[in-house]
Amino acid sequence: MEERMEIDGAVAVVTGGTGAIGQSVIALLAKHGARPVAWDLYVEGGQDGVISCDVGSAESVEAAMEQTVARWGVPAILVTVAAVSGGFSPLATSATGTEWDEVFTAPETWERVLRTNVVGVANCMRSFARRLSDARRPGSVVNVSSISSGPVAEPGLAAYSASKAALNQLTRVAAAELGPLGIRVNAVGPGLMETPMRGPSRPNAGVTKKSDARPAEFASEIVKHVPIEQRHGRGEDIAQAVAAMLQTDWVTGQIVYADGGLTLRSPVTT
Ligand SMILES: NC(=O)c1ccc[n+]([C@@H]2O[C@H](COP(=O)([O-])OP(=O)(O)OC[C@H]3O[C@@H](n4cnc5c(N)ncnc54)[C@H](O)[C@@H]3O)[C@@H](O)[C@H]2O)c1
């Protein structure tokens, strides 16, 4: 396929598009001339360019795709930002110092996290690739992963970390399968962010992976190890990395960490 995917003028589906990072991705894609459409479980009434969708349901994804194609046309860009953290759900007392009876990652948590963060992305990529293939047009996918997918193994985040590790490999297999259709698939993994994940049931959602898990000074201590500017990542940083990966012609199946270099070195020295 010789035709090139251009951001300018492309319809761009952004799952989790009403969340913190999703909004930044949408703003940057719009600045580059794309027509972004947010698919999200959390929708405040009457927002233009926002479609209610549960990515964990293949039916819901198909319905959102139908609406998107009917209203804006076939998308050439898919950015999967939607995910849930599952909260702080330790496997062992050593993660918290609490009693064994109080530490448990509930089966429901595993199910919800894997369904949203892994099966949800597969649902979206399948629907996207099918439409593009029918239209015989090229496209580009960026999946939002995390440094918890591999470089960092944080106590209390087993379900979330396992889901993001699976997402990385899903990205690679999808890249191998979809390449012949003219579709590239890459992933961007944010690091320490200034906006914690809030989940789909905001504004009342109090559960984030961080708020109930770590002492307040944790982030301010860790951030000193970020080589670039010693600061937290911002939505715009992730959006910039997403836009870069969307525009490459010869890069596919890659996992790029947008973390200011946090995972380059260990704070433990010998
Ligand atoms: N914020 C961080 O600390 C951080 C760090 C590393 C990676 N990430 C990754 O960045 C991405 C975005 O995180 P964020 O900080 O913007 O979080 P967020 O909670 O603000 O946004 C996530 C969005 O996904 C939506 N969502 C959840 N389940 C859904 C479903 N089943 N169907 C459709 N939408 C659903 C939520 O409603 C929300 O709008 C996630 O993939 C996350 O894993 C975040």
The ligand as a Gaussian input file, in Angstrom:
#p B3LYP/6-31G(d) Opt

LIG

0 1
 N       -1.871000       8.638000      35.229000
 C       -0.860000       7.826000      35.469000
 O       -0.241000       7.840000      36.536000
 C       -0.437000       6.827000      34.411000
 C        0.865000       6.292000      34.454000
 C        1.232000       5.345000      33.495000
 C        0.311000       4.973000      32.518000
 N       -0.939000       5.518000      32.493000
 C       -1.854000       5.075000      31.448000
 O       -2.354000       6.204000      30.776000
 C       -3.689000       5.956000      30.332000
 C       -4.626000       7.072000      30.745000
 O       -4.560000       7.317000      32.107000
 P       -5.151000       8.655000      32.756000
 O       -4.145000       9.130000      33.739000
 O       -5.621000       9.594000      31.699000
 O       -6.374000       8.049000      33.572000
 P       -7.911000       8.517000      33.608000
 O       -8.548000       7.662000      34.645000
 O       -7.985000      10.010000      33.752000
 O       -8.418000       8.148000      32.143000
 C       -8.782000       6.849000      31.761000
 C      -10.070000       6.956000      30.973000
 O      -10.475000       5.647000      30.568000
 C      -11.885000       5.571000      30.695000
 N      -12.294000       4.176000      30.802000
 C      -12.067000       3.309000      31.820000
 N      -12.636000       2.113000      31.559000
 C      -13.201000       2.227000      30.333000
 C      -13.932000       1.340000      29.496000
 N      -14.201000       0.080000      29.891000
 N      -14.371000       1.792000      28.302000
 C      -14.120000       3.064000      27.913000
 N      -13.449000       3.960000      28.655000
 C      -13.003000       3.544000      29.853000
 C      -12.185000       6.377000      31.955000
 O      -13.544000       6.794000      32.021000
 C      -11.209000       7.543000      31.813000
 O      -11.808000       8.623000      31.127000
 C       -4.061000       4.581000      30.870000
 O       -3.880000       3.632000      29.850000
 C       -3.075000       4.362000      31.985000
 O       -2.852000       2.988000      32.226000
 C       -1.320000       6.444000      33.412000

